């Protein structure tokens, strides 16, 4: 899949099925950057090449020359992670990274991905990602048991979703605590609450719940004050998708 994007006088091409030639061009300028500055992602070349082999590499070109790339991987059917993204040093600060990232997020959305996460490496990339709409996880990193180093973790939800509430208004709710069940009791208010809304005549949510969460956290599903299920997220296997996020789009009583 190749997409042409017009930006003022320049015509860029974002490609999600790059050729060996394009990968060779990336390797060449990554090596040059490494030799000149000691920076860049050539140290991760094996990951980049593996992403290409797995059809998880996007590139952007100008005048048939590859000037940027991004790698990603699906972490579930509905979640993805951007692993590496870089623009050739001679073409930075021209909005090219924004163009490529926007096209990549659209591509992932079309594949059914609801939310994307990443880690800011180097740390100086954090403002760039935040300008693209990525935000910090709402709870301390240790709550999620992240094991990928000290870099800041960010995420972006790609689709319309149900917002949390501070007050119960609906007959049916989902409640989430940002800790394991043994640390809480019925007097411990939930950290997050969703008032559920369904498409008429179905059990499909009119807007899905999409939220960062550790699979060991406590989740409670209630209807008219009656608890339907109260357990760790990972034990709701038939009802929700989970990983670093919970995604709930349908609930069957």
C-alpha positions in Angstrom: 0.0 0.0 0.0 1.4 3.4 -1.1 -0.1 6.8 -0.3 0.8 10.1 -1.9 0.6 13.1 0.3 0.9 16.6 -1.1 2.5 19.1 1.3 2.8 22.6 -0.2 5.3 22.2 -3.1 6.5 18.8 -2.1 5.0 15.4 -2.9 5.7 12.7 -0.4 4.9 9.0 -0.7 4.2 6.9 2.4 4.6 3.2 1.8 3.5 0.3 3.9 5.1 -2.3 1.7 8.6 -0.9 1.1 11.1 -2.5 -1.3 14.6 -3.9 -0.7 15.9 -0.8 -2.4 14.2 1.5 0.1 15.4 -0.6 3.1 18.9 -0.3 1.6 18.6 3.5 1.4 17.6 3.6 5.1 20.5 1.4 6.1 22.9 3.6 4.2 21.9 6.9 5.9 21.7 5.3 9.3 25.3 4.1 8.9 26.4 7.6 7.8 24.6 9.2 10.8 26.2 6.7 13.1 29.7 7.4 11.8 29.2 11.2 11.9 27.4 11.7 15.2 27.3 8.4 17.0 23.5 8.7 17.2 20.6 7.2 15.4 19.0 3.8 15.2 21.6 1.8 13.3 22.3 0.0 16.6 18.8 -1.4 16.2 19.3 -2.5 12.6 18.3 -6.1 13.3 14.9 -4.9 14.7 14.4 -2.7 11.6 15.3 -5.5 9.2 13.0 -7.9 11.1 10.2 -5.4 10.9 10.6 -5.3 7.1 10.6 -9.1 6.9 7.4 -9.1 9.0 5.6 -6.4 6.9 5.7 -4.0 9.9 7.8 -1.2 8.3 6.5 2.0 6.9 8.6 4.4 4.8 8.2 8.0 3.5 10.0 9.1 0.3 10.6 12.4 -1.5 11.5 12.3 -5.2 11.8 8.5 -4.9 14.4 8.8 -2.1 13.6 7.3 1.2 13.9 9.9 3.9 12.1 8.4 6.9 10.7 5.2 8.4 8.7 3.8 11.3 8.4 0.2 12.6 5.6 -1.2 14.6 4.2 -4.5 15.9 0.7 -5.6 16.8 0.5 -6.4 20.5 -3.1 -7.8 20.0 -5.8 -7.7 17.4 -6.7 -4.2 18.6 -3.5 -2.8 20.0 -0.1 -1.9 18.5 3.2 -0.5 19.5 5.4 1.9 17.5 9.0 0.6 18.0 11.2 2.9 16.1 10.7 6.1 14.0 13.3 8.3 12.4 13.6 10.9 9.7 16.9 11.3 7.8 19.0 14.1 9.5 19.0 16.3 6.4 15.2 16.3 6.3 14.3 17.0 9.9 12.1 19.9 11.2 10.1 19.9 8.1 7.0 18.1 9.4 7.9 14.8 7.7 7.7 12.8 10.8 4.2 14.1 11.5 3.1 13.2 8.0 4.5 9.6 8.3 3.1 9.1 11.8 -0.3 10.3 10.7 -0.4 8.0 7.8 0.8 5.1 9.9 -1.9 5.7 12.5 -4.5 5.8 9.8 -3.2 2.6 8.4 -3.4 0.9 11.8 -6.9 2.2 12.4 -8.0 0.7 9.1 -6.6 -2.6 10.4 -8.8 -2.5 13.4 -6.3 -1.1 15.9 -7.9 1.0 18.7 -4.9 2.2 20.6 -1.1 2.6 20.1 1.6 2.9 22.6 5.4 3.7 22.5 8.4 4.6 24.6 10.2 7.9 24.0 13.7 7.0 22.9 15.6 9.2 23.0 14.0 11.2 25.8 14.1 14.3 23.6 11.4 12.8 21.4 8.7 13.2 24.1 7.6 16.7 23.0 7.4 15.5 19.4 5.1 12.6 20.2 2.9 14.8 22.5 2.4 17.2 19.7 1.1 14.3 17.7 -1.6 13.6 20.3 0.2 11.0 22.5 -0.3 11.3 26.2 1.3 9.8 29.3 -0.2 6.8 31.0 -2.5 8.0 33.9 -0.9 5.9 36.6 2.6 5.6 37.9 4.8 3.4 35.5 5.4 0.8 38.3 1.6 0.1 38.4 1.8 -1.2 34.9 4.9 -3.4 35.5 6.6 -1.9 32.4 9.9 -3.7 31.8 11.3 -1.8 28.8 13.7 0.6 30.6 13.3 4.1 32.0 12.1 5.9 28.9 8.7 7.7 29.1 5.7 5.6 27.9 3.0 7.3 25.9 -0.2 6.2 24.2 -2.9 7.4 21.8 -6.4 6.1 21.4 -7.3 6.1 17.8 -11.1 5.7 17.9 -14.1 7.4 19.6 -14.5 5.8 23.1 -16.5 6.0 26.3 -15.1 8.5 28.8 -14.7 7.8 32.5 -17.0 9.4 35.0 -16.8 10.5 38.6 -20.5 9.7 39.3 -22.7 6.7 38.6 -25.5 7.6 36.3 -26.4 4.4 34.5 -28.0 1.2 35.6 -25.0 -0.8 34.3 -21.4 0.1 35.1 -17.8 -1.0 34.8 -15.5 -0.1 37.7 -11.7 -0.4 37.7 -9.2 -0.2 40.5 -5.5 0.5 39.6 -4.3 -2.3 41.9 -5.0 -6.0 42.6 -8.2 -7.1 44.3 -6.6 -8.1 47.6 -5.6 -4.4 48.2 -9.2 -3.2 47.9 -12.6 -3.9 49.5 -16.2 -2.7 48.9 -15.5 0.5 50.8 -12.6 1.4 48.4 -14.0 3.6 45.6 -13.0 2.6 42.1 -10.2 4.5 40.4 -12.2 4.7 37.2 -15.9 4.3 36.4 -17.8 4.0 33.2 -21.6 4.4 32.8 -22.4 2.0 30.0 -24.5 2.9 27.0 -25.6 0.2 24.5 -26.8 0.3 20.9 -30.6 -0.3 21.0 -31.6 -3.9 21.0 -28.0 -5.2 21.4 -25.4 -5.7 24.1 -22.8 -3.8 22.0 -21.5 -0.6 23.6 -22.4 2.5 21.7 -18.8 3.6 22.4 -16.2 1.1 23.5 -14.2 1.3 26.8 -10.5 1.8 25.9 -8.2 2.5 28.8 -4.7 1.8 30.1 -4.7 -1.0 32.6 -2.6 -3.8 34.1 -4.1 -7.3 33.7 -3.8 -8.0 37.4 -6.0 -5.0 38.4 -9.5 -5.4 39.9 -12.4 -4.9 37.6 -16.1 -5.0 38.6 -19.2 -5.3 36.3 -22.5 -4.3 37.9 -26.1 -4.2 36.8 -28.7 -2.4 39.0 -26.4 -2.7 41.9 -25.9 -6.4 41.5 -22.3 -7.6 40.8 -22.1 -9.7 37.7 -18.4 -10.3 38.0 -15.6 -8.9 40.3 -12.1 -10.2 39.6 -8.7 -9.5 38.1 -8.9 -8.2 34.5 -7.1 -11.3 33.2 -10.0 -13.5 34.4 -12.5 -11.6 32.2 -11.1 -13.4 29.2 -14.4 -13.9 27.4 -15.6 -10.3 28.0 -12.6 -8.1 27.2 -9.3 -7.7 25.4 -6.4 -6.9 27.7 -2.6 -6.3 27.7 -1.5 -2.8 28.7 -5.1 -1.7 28.0 -8.6 -2.9 28.5 -10.9 -2.8 25.5 -14.5 -3.6 26.0 -17.0 -3.2 23.1 -19.6 -5.8 24.0 -20.9 -7.4 27.2 -23.1 -10.5 27.2 -25.0 -11.3 30.4 
